[in-house]
Amino acid sequence: MIAAPVVLGGEDRLLPEPNHAAFVLWAVLGLGVVLLGFMAWQLVRTLDQKKMTAGRHLIRQSTKAAQV
């Protein structure tokens, strides 16, 4: 004789388990992108300030040369 079927896990066993490793990986990747963007922004700001300072320096030199 064959016994009647028995449900062992129910419908909950059919749902996939949450993948925490993938969530952590995507979170770290997103934070890395934000960090790189911030670093690039700071670099552009610094280079712009140096360019402006160099421009002022050149203007001062040219006015001094014109006065001599």
Gaussian input, Z-matrix of N, CA and C with variables (Angstrom, degrees):
# hf/3-21g

backbone

0 1
 N
 C     1     B1
 C     2     B2     1     A1
 N     3     B3     2     A2     1     D1
 C     4     B4     3     A3     2     D2
 C     5     B5     4     A4     3     D3
 N     6     B6     5     A5     4     D4
 C     7     B7     6     A6     5     D5
 C     8     B8     7     A7     6     D6
 N     9     B9     8     A8     7     D7
 C    10    B10     9     A9     8     D8
 C    11    B11    10    A10     9     D9
 N    12    B12    11    A11    10    D10
 C    13    B13    12    A12    11    D11
 C    14    B14    13    A13    12    D12
 N    15    B15    14    A14    13    D13
 C    16    B16    15    A15    14    D14
 C    17    B17    16    A16    15    D15
 N    18    B18    17    A17    16    D16
 C    19    B19    18    A18    17    D17
 C    20    B20    19    A19    18    D18
 N    21    B21    20    A20    19    D19
 C    22    B22    21    A21    20    D20
 C    23    B23    22    A22    21    D21
 N    24    B24    23    A23    22    D22
 C    25    B25    24    A24    23    D23
 C    26    B26    25    A25    24    D24
 N    27    B27    26    A26    25    D25
 C    28    B28    27    A27    26    D26
 C    29    B29    28    A28    27    D27
 N    30    B30    29    A29    28    D28
 C    31    B31    30    A30    29    D29
 C    32    B32    31    A31    30    D30
 N    33    B33    32    A32    31    D31
 C    34    B34    33    A33    32    D32
 C    35    B35    34    A34    33    D33
 N    36    B36    35    A35    34    D34
 C    37    B37    36    A36    35    D35
 C    38    B38    37    A37    36    D36
 N    39    B39    38    A38    37    D37
 C    40    B40    39    A39    38    D38
 C    41    B41    40    A40    39    D39
 N    42    B42    41    A41    40    D40
 C    43    B43    42    A42    41    D41
 C    44    B44    43    A43    42    D42
 N    45    B45    44    A44    43    D43
 C    46    B46    45    A45    44    D44
 C    47    B47    46    A46    45    D45
 N    48    B48    47    A47    46    D46
 C    49    B49    48    A48    47    D47
 C    50    B50    49    A49    48    D48
 N    51    B51    50    A50    49    D49
 C    52    B52    51    A51    50    D50
 C    53    B53    52    A52    51    D51
 N    54    B54    53    A53    52    D52
 C    55    B55    54    A54    53    D53
 C    56    B56    55    A55    54    D54
 N    57    B57    56    A56    55    D55
 C    58    B58    57    A57    56    D56
 C    59    B59    58    A58    57    D57
 N    60    B60    59    A59    58    D58
 C    61    B61    60    A60    59    D59
 C    62    B62    61    A61    60    D60
 N    63    B63    62    A62    61    D61
 C    64    B64    63    A63    62    D62
 C    65    B65    64    A64    63    D63
 N    66    B66    65    A65    64    D64
 C    67    B67    66    A66    65    D65
 C    68    B68    67    A67    66    D66
 N    69    B69    68    A68    67    D67
 C    70    B70    69    A69    68    D68
 C    71    B71    70    A70    69    D69
 N    72    B72    71    A71    70    D70
 C    73    B73    72    A72    71    D71
 C    74    B74    73    A73    72    D72
 N    75    B75    74    A74    73    D73
 C    76    B76    75    A75    74    D74
 C    77    B77    76    A76    75    D75
 N    78    B78    77    A77    76    D76
 C    79    B79    78    A78    77    D77
 C    80    B80    79    A79    78    D78
 N    81    B81    80    A80    79    D79
 C    82    B82    81    A81    80    D80
 C    83    B83    82    A82    81    D81
 N    84    B84    83    A83    82    D82
 C    85    B85    84    A84    83    D83
 C    86    B86    85    A85    84    D84
 N    87    B87    86    A86    85    D85
 C    88    B88    87    A87    86    D86
 C    89    B89    88    A88    87    D87
 N    90    B90    89    A89    88    D88
 C    91    B91    90    A90    89    D89
 C    92    B92    91    A91    90    D90
 N    93    B93    92    A92    91    D91
 C    94    B94    93    A93    92    D92
 C    95    B95    94    A94    93    D93
 N    96    B96    95    A95    94    D94
 C    97    B97    96    A96    95    D95
 C    98    B98    97    A97    96    D96
 N    99    B99    98    A98    97    D97
 C   100   B100    99    A99    98    D98
 C   101   B101   100   A100    99    D99
 N   102   B102   101   A101   100   D100
 C   103   B103   102   A102   101   D101
 C   104   B104   103   A103   102   D102
 N   105   B105   104   A104   103   D103
 C   106   B106   105   A105   104   D104
 C   107   B107   106   A106   105   D105
 N   108   B108   107   A107   106   D106
 C   109   B109   108   A108   107   D107
 C   110   B110   109   A109   108   D108
 N   111   B111   110   A110   109   D109
 C   112   B112   111   A111   110   D110
 C   113   B113   112   A112   111   D111
 N   114   B114   113   A113   112   D112
 C   115   B115   114   A114   113   D113
 C   116   B116   115   A115   114   D114
 N   117   B117   116   A116   115   D115
 C   118   B118   117   A117   116   D116
 C   119   B119   118   A118   117   D117
 N   120   B120   119   A119   118   D118
 C   121   B121   120   A120   119   D119
 C   122   B122   121   A121   120   D120
 N   123   B123   122   A122   121   D121
 C   124   B124   123   A123   122   D122
 C   125   B125   124   A124   123   D123
 N   126   B126   125   A125   124   D124
 C   127   B127   126   A126   125   D125
 C   128   B128   127   A127   126   D126
 N   129   B129   128   A128   127   D127
 C   130   B130   129   A129   128   D128
 C   131   B131   130   A130   129   D129
 N   132   B132   131   A131   130   D130
 C   133   B133   132   A132   131   D131
 C   134   B134   133   A133   132   D132
 N   135   B135   134   A134   133   D133
 C   136   B136   135   A135   134   D134
 C   137   B137   136   A136   135   D135
 N   138   B138   137   A137   136   D136
 C   139   B139   138   A138   137   D137
 C   140   B140   139   A139   138   D138
 N   141   B141   140   A140   139   D139
 C   142   B142   141   A141   140   D140
 C   143   B143   142   A142   141   D141
 N   144   B144   143   A143   142   D142
 C   145   B145   144   A144   143   D143
 C   146   B146   145   A145   144   D144
 N   147   B147   146   A146   145   D145
 C   148   B148   147   A147   146   D146
 C   149   B149   148   A148   147   D147
 N   150   B150   149   A149   148   D148
 C   151   B151   150   A150   149   D149
 C   152   B152   151   A151   150   D150
 N   153   B153   152   A152   151   D151
 C   154   B154   153   A153   152   D152
 C   155   B155   154   A154   153   D153
 N   156   B156   155   A155   154   D154
 C   157   B157   156   A156   155   D155
 C   158   B158   157   A157   156   D156
 N   159   B159   158   A158   157   D157
 C   160   B160   159   A159   158   D158
 C   161   B161   160   A160   159   D159
 N   162   B162   161   A161   160   D160
 C   163   B163   162   A162   161   D161
 C   164   B164   163   A163   162   D162
 N   165   B165   164   A164   163   D163
 C   166   B166   165   A165   164   D164
 C   167   B167   166   A166   165   D165
 N   168   B168   167   A167   166   D166
 C   169   B169   168   A168   167   D167
 C   170   B170   169   A169   168   D168
 N   171   B171   170   A170   169   D169
 C   172   B172   171   A171   170   D170
 C   173   B173   172   A172   171   D171
 N   174   B174   173   A173   172   D172
 C   175   B175   174   A174   173   D173
 C   176   B176   175   A175   174   D174
 N   177   B177   176   A176   175   D175
 C   178   B178   177   A177   176   D176
 C   179   B179   178   A178   177   D177
 N   180   B180   179   A179   178   D178
 C   181   B181   180   A180   179   D179
 C   182   B182   181   A181   180   D180
 N   183   B183   182   A182   181   D181
 C   184   B184   183   A183   182   D182
 C   185   B185   184   A184   183   D183
 N   186   B186   185   A185   184   D184
 C   187   B187   186   A186   185   D185
 C   188   B188   187   A187   186   D186
 N   189   B189   188   A188   187   D187
 C   190   B190   189   A189   188   D188
 C   191   B191   190   A190   189   D189
 N   192   B192   191   A191   190   D190
 C   193   B193   192   A192   191   D191
 C   194   B194   193   A193   192   D192
 N   195   B195   194   A194   193   D193
 C   196   B196   195   A195   194   D194
 C   197   B197   196   A196   195   D195
 N   198   B198   197   A197   196   D196
 C   199   B199   198   A198   197   D197
 C   200   B200   199   A199   198   D198
 N   201   B201   200   A200   199   D199
 C   202   B202   201   A201   200   D200
 C   203   B203   202   A202   201   D201

   B1=1.4211
   B2=1.5223
   B3=1.3069
   B4=1.4558
   B5=1.5204
   B6=1.3418
   B7=1.4638
   B8=1.5234
   B9=1.2915
   B10=1.4725
   B11=1.5242
   B12=1.3484
   B13=1.4674
   B14=1.5268
   B15=1.3212
   B16=1.4579
   B17=1.5351
   B18=1.3227
   B19=1.4624
   B20=1.5207
   B21=1.3392
   B22=1.4559
   B23=1.5319
   B24=1.3220
   B25=1.4552
   B26=1.5141
   B27=1.2758
   B28=1.4518
   B29=1.5212
   B30=1.3214
   B31=1.4624
   B32=1.5332
   B33=1.3174
   B34=1.4695
   B35=1.5232
   B36=1.3070
   B37=1.4582
   B38=1.5283
   B39=1.3144
   B40=1.4545
   B41=1.5270
   B42=1.3223
   B43=1.4557
   B44=1.5257
   B45=1.3335
   B46=1.4719
   B47=1.5255
   B48=1.3231
   B49=1.4661
   B50=1.5175
   B51=1.3254
   B52=1.4673
   B53=1.5262
   B54=1.3224
   B55=1.4624
   B56=1.5297
   B57=1.3104
   B58=1.4636
   B59=1.5193
   B60=1.3254
   B61=1.4673
   B62=1.5306
   B63=1.3094
   B64=1.4684
   B65=1.5238
   B66=1.3037
   B67=1.4705
   B68=1.5201
   B69=1.3125
   B70=1.4718
   B71=1.5294
   B72=1.3276
   B73=1.4605
   B74=1.5298
   B75=1.3348
   B76=1.4650
   B77=1.5293
   B78=1.3208
   B79=1.4682
   B80=1.5263
   B81=1.3209
   B82=1.4670
   B83=1.5209
   B84=1.3173
   B85=1.4592
   B86=1.5341
   B87=1.3139
   B88=1.4631
   B89=1.5136
   B90=1.3169
   B91=1.4702
   B92=1.5245
   B93=1.3254
   B94=1.4637
   B95=1.5176
   B96=1.3174
   B97=1.4697
   B98=1.5228
   B99=1.3251
   B100=1.4702
   B101=1.5298
   B102=1.3088
   B103=1.4669
   B104=1.5285
   B105=1.3316
   B106=1.4615
   B107=1.5301
   B108=1.3195
   B109=1.4629
   B110=1.5215
   B111=1.3198
   B112=1.4670
   B113=1.5266
   B114=1.3407
   B115=1.4604
   B116=1.5321
   B117=1.3244
   B118=1.4688
   B119=1.5231
   B120=1.3168
   B121=1.4653
   B122=1.5264
   B123=1.3270
   B124=1.4695
   B125=1.5222
   B126=1.3315
   B127=1.4618
   B128=1.5241
   B129=1.3078
   B130=1.4682
   B131=1.5195
   B132=1.3280
   B133=1.4681
   B134=1.5235
   B135=1.3281
   B136=1.4678
   B137=1.5241
   B138=1.3242
   B139=1.4607
   B140=1.5214
   B141=1.3261
   B142=1.4604
   B143=1.5252
   B144=1.3256
   B145=1.4570
   B146=1.5233
   B147=1.3334
   B148=1.4639
   B149=1.5231
   B150=1.3292
   B151=1.4574
   B152=1.5239
   B153=1.3231
   B154=1.4627
   B155=1.5236
   B156=1.3243
   B157=1.4633
   B158=1.5205
   B159=1.3271
   B160=1.4653
   B161=1.5246
   B162=1.3039
   B163=1.4636
   B164=1.5074
   B165=1.3226
   B166=1.4644
   B167=1.5253
   B168=1.3480
   B169=1.4571
   B170=1.5351
   B171=1.3158
   B172=1.4608
   B173=1.5236
   B174=1.3114
   B175=1.4651
   B176=1.5245
   B177=1.3349
   B178=1.4648
   B179=1.5211
   B180=1.3468
   B181=1.4629
   B182=1.5210
   B183=1.3215
   B184=1.4574
   B185=1.5353
   B186=1.3256
   B187=1.4791
   B188=1.5244
   B189=1.3267
   B190=1.4628
   B191=1.5259
   B192=1.3318
   B193=1.4508
   B194=1.5209
   B195=1.3176
   B196=1.4544
   B197=1.5374
   B198=1.3292
   B199=1.4467
   B200=1.5135
   B201=1.3044
   B202=1.4797
   B203=1.4665
   A1=111.98
   A2=115.64
   A3=121.83
   A4=107.73
   A5=114.19
   A6=119.11
   A7=110.48
   A8=116.08
   A9=122.13
   A10=109.62
   A11=118.12
   A12=119.99
   A13=111.40
   A14=115.13
   A15=121.57
   A16=107.97
   A17=118.07
   A18=122.38
   A19=107.67
   A20=116.03
   A21=119.80
   A22=113.15
   A23=117.95
   A24=118.95
   A25=113.45
   A26=117.06
   A27=120.21
   A28=111.80
   A29=115.73
   A30=121.90
   A31=112.54
   A32=117.91
   A33=120.66
   A34=112.14
   A35=117.52
   A36=120.96
   A37=111.56
   A38=117.66
   A39=120.98
   A40=112.36
   A41=118.33
   A42=121.93
   A43=109.86
   A44=118.10
   A45=119.44
   A46=110.68
   A47=114.71
   A48=119.39
   A49=109.50
   A50=117.86
   A51=119.03
   A52=110.28
   A53=115.84
   A54=121.40
   A55=108.67
   A56=116.29
   A57=121.68
   A58=111.63
   A59=116.99
   A60=119.85
   A61=110.22
   A62=117.61
   A63=120.55
   A64=110.22
   A65=117.30
   A66=120.19
   A67=110.89
   A68=117.18
   A69=121.22
   A70=109.77
   A71=116.66
   A72=120.29
   A73=111.19
   A74=117.45
   A75=120.70
   A76=111.26
   A77=116.88
   A78=119.92
   A79=110.71
   A80=117.01
   A81=120.88
   A82=110.06
   A83=117.24
   A84=120.62
   A85=111.00
   A86=117.02
   A87=120.85
   A88=112.06
   A89=117.02
   A90=120.08
   A91=111.30
   A92=116.86
   A93=120.56
   A94=111.64
   A95=117.05
   A96=121.09
   A97=110.22
   A98=116.45
   A99=120.11
   A100=110.11
   A101=117.50
   A102=121.41
   A103=111.03
   A104=117.61
   A105=119.96
   A106=111.59
   A107=116.42
   A108=119.96
   A109=111.40
   A110=116.38
   A111=120.98
   A112=110.68
   A113=116.14
   A114=120.05
   A115=110.87
   A116=117.30
   A117=120.56
   A118=110.44
   A119=116.84
   A120=121.35
   A121=110.55
   A122=116.72
   A123=120.93
   A124=110.59
   A125=117.50
   A126=121.29
   A127=110.81
   A128=117.48
   A129=120.79
   A130=110.50
   A131=117.12
   A132=120.17
   A133=111.27
   A134=116.95
   A135=121.40
   A136=110.64
   A137=117.32
   A138=120.08
   A139=111.19
   A140=117.53
   A141=120.18
   A142=111.04
   A143=116.95
   A144=120.22
   A145=110.79
   A146=117.03
   A147=120.19
   A148=110.27
   A149=116.97
   A150=120.07
   A151=110.33
   A152=116.22
   A153=119.89
   A154=109.93
   A155=117.35
   A156=120.95
   A157=110.14
   A158=117.41
   A159=120.88
   A160=109.75
   A161=117.75
   A162=121.09
   A163=111.48
   A164=117.04
   A165=120.50
   A166=110.73
   A167=115.41
   A168=120.56
   A169=109.98
   A170=116.88
   A171=120.29
   A172=111.27
   A173=117.10
   A174=120.96
   A175=109.66
   A176=116.17
   A177=119.61
   A178=110.97
   A179=117.10
   A180=120.32
   A181=110.57
   A182=116.91
   A183=118.99
   A184=111.25
   A185=118.08
   A186=120.04
   A187=109.63
   A188=118.11
   A189=120.20
   A190=109.50
   A191=117.99
   A192=120.97
   A193=111.06
   A194=116.47
   A195=120.87
   A196=110.42
   A197=117.95
   A198=121.70
   A199=112.18
   A200=117.27
   A201=121.04
   A202=111.76
   D1=144.34
   D2=178.94
   D3=-102.71
   D4=133.29
   D5=-178.96
   D6=-75.06
   D7=161.46
   D8=178.39
   D9=-70.78
   D10=146.21
   D11=179.66
   D12=-62.43
   D13=143.85
   D14=179.77
   D15=-121.64
   D16=130.61
   D17=176.95
   D18=-81.81
   D19=119.70
   D20=-175.65
   D21=-93.92
   D22=-39.32
   D23=-175.35
   D24=-116.38
   D25=-20.88
   D26=-178.50
   D27=76.57
   D28=-170.03
   D29=-177.74
   D30=-67.68
   D31=-27.26
   D32=-178.89
   D33=-63.13
   D34=-28.01
   D35=-179.04
   D36=-72.81
   D37=-16.91
   D38=-178.51
   D39=-83.96
   D40=-17.57
   D41=179.73
   D42=-78.78
   D43=140.33
   D44=178.41
   D45=-69.75
   D46=147.22
   D47=177.02
   D48=-73.28
   D49=146.03
   D50=177.89
   D51=-62.73
   D52=138.13
   D53=-178.39
   D54=-97.86
   D55=93.19
   D56=-177.25
   D57=-69.75
   D58=-33.03
   D59=-178.79
   D60=-64.17
   D61=-40.82
   D62=179.57
   D63=-66.51
   D64=-39.80
   D65=177.83
   D66=-61.87
   D67=-45.42
   D68=179.96
   D69=-64.29
   D70=-41.24
   D71=179.73
   D72=-61.16
   D73=-45.94
   D74=179.97
   D75=-67.59
   D76=-35.08
   D77=178.18
   D78=-65.41
   D79=-43.47
   D80=178.75
   D81=-66.07
   D82=-40.18
   D83=177.86
   D84=-62.21
   D85=-44.28
   D86=178.28
   D87=-62.75
   D88=-42.74
   D89=177.95
   D90=-64.62
   D91=-36.42
   D92=177.06
   D93=-63.50
   D94=-40.95
   D95=178.44
   D96=-64.58
   D97=-42.96
   D98=178.36
   D99=-63.11
   D100=-42.33
   D101=179.46
   D102=-63.80
   D103=-43.84
   D104=178.42
   D105=-63.86
   D106=-38.76
   D107=177.13
   D108=-62.96
   D109=-42.50
   D110=178.36
   D111=-62.61
   D112=-43.83
   D113=-179.73
   D114=-64.17
   D115=-40.56
   D116=178.32
   D117=-64.74
   D118=-41.22
   D119=178.75
   D120=-61.31
   D121=-44.86
   D122=178.37
   D123=-62.48
   D124=-40.30
   D125=-179.93
   D126=-64.75
   D127=-44.28
   D128=178.25
   D129=-62.37
   D130=-43.13
   D131=178.03
   D132=-60.87
   D133=-43.91
   D134=-179.61
   D135=-64.33
   D136=-43.58
   D137=-179.96
   D138=-66.39
   D139=-37.35
   D140=176.87
   D141=-63.62
   D142=-40.83
   D143=179.43
   D144=-65.73
   D145=-39.70
   D146=179.32
   D147=-67.92
   D148=-37.29
   D149=178.62
   D150=-65.20
   D151=-41.53
   D152=179.59
   D153=-66.58
   D154=-40.71
   D155=179.00
   D156=-64.92
   D157=-42.32
   D158=178.77
   D159=-64.45
   D160=-38.03
   D161=178.33
   D162=-63.55
   D163=-42.81
   D164=177.81
   D165=-63.43
   D166=-39.29
   D167=179.85
   D168=-63.20
   D169=-42.16
   D170=179.17
   D171=-66.70
   D172=-37.04
   D173=178.82
   D174=-64.50
   D175=-42.63
   D176=178.97
   D177=-62.83
   D178=-40.85
   D179=-179.86
   D180=-65.35
   D181=-41.15
   D182=-177.76
   D183=-68.59
   D184=-34.53
   D185=178.36
   D186=-71.47
   D187=-36.40
   D188=177.77
   D189=-66.45
   D190=-40.60
   D191=179.62
   D192=-65.90
   D193=-35.58
   D194=-179.96
   D195=-70.08
   D196=-30.19
   D197=-179.54
   D198=-75.33
   D199=-25.74
   D200=-176.61
   D201=-79.50

